[in-house]
């Protein structure tokens, strides 16, 4: 009988759902009303880069989804930079906020439920710097595809099944180059298809997506993304649906094309092998927050956050035989009701007494290597930015 009388922590009443829904609609309506104003002055969305060498700067970005059962904090205070001409790998488990971070940059988060409610995303076009969070849709349409583009995770769903390949690649060129003739647009499309390694470009131009293999469809998506020589390419799990040999070809292709058009790449993946091969810098995300960031060498040779260490331990190693691959214990906390302490504490095998405090601040292990973990802090207060040298806060591999 005691079991029937026990309150279910996962249960929410219809009355409570109605109250939450009403409050969230009020919040999203106010945000949408502000966003949909006409003739928004440039002063509201033109900004200044902290470092002009960066193409993108995420600064304390919060992107929430206002649902009927509560507010999902998908991205909860993310900060990192993407330097010009470099590749930044964003890694973490499924659901950690990687894709939502990139969609926030592209202003493609599903509205009105999804909203970037705080922080700045500064994008450097060379001539101007835009705060993407406040940029009007009309201005964003000129930037999206032209200055920054996205290669989506699944090419079969990214491509429209009822249009031929040529029409879909033509569209992006035509949109941003209205003065070009049909012949010039087609020539540009053929050139892009050849650039991404499609031999029969004239034939593929007339085909439908279902007539192509997975690797060919992925190449078409890359051609669409690169059609206007963007300053930033966002690649969201670009090799997930491909076999290993095609993966290597696609990665080589992206690396060569990035150097050819001098673009930057934001590479989103859960594959540490891809990160090791492609990235100059690595950002490790967990439950909507950045827990560690640094150069690829620092992250792979000196992983410091227990979550990063767990990710490294869970990957197979060539030449090392094990009965069972390591798996990080426990599960990610509920994104609607996040704890007020370190989100990884309940799963952490390296936790210490200091971890009982509130969410840890940022510790600089080197000029480029930062980690949010009490094991490296000089003092337990939240919000600190302490500078310690590797080893002072304890050995991460103990």
Secondary structure, DSSP 8 states (H G I E B T S, - for coil): -HHHHS--TT---HHHHHHHHHHHHHHHHHHHHHHT-SS--GGGTEE--SSTTEEEEEEEEEEEEEETTEEEEEEEEEEEEEETT-EEEEE-STTSSHHHHHHHHHT-S-TTTEEEEEEEEEEE-SS-EEETTT--HHHHHHHBTTTEEEE-S-HHHHS-TTSBHHHHHHHHHHHH-TTS-HHHHHHHHHHHHHHTT-S-HHHHHT-BGGGS-HHHHHHHHHHHHHTT--SEEEEESTTTTS-HHHHHHHHHHHHHHHHHHT-EEEEEES-HHHHHHH-SEEEEEETTEEEEEEEHHHHHHS--SHHHHHHHHTS--TT---SS-----S----TTS--SS-TTGGG-SS--GGGGSSS--EEESSSS-EE--GGG-SS--TT-EEE--TTTT--TT-
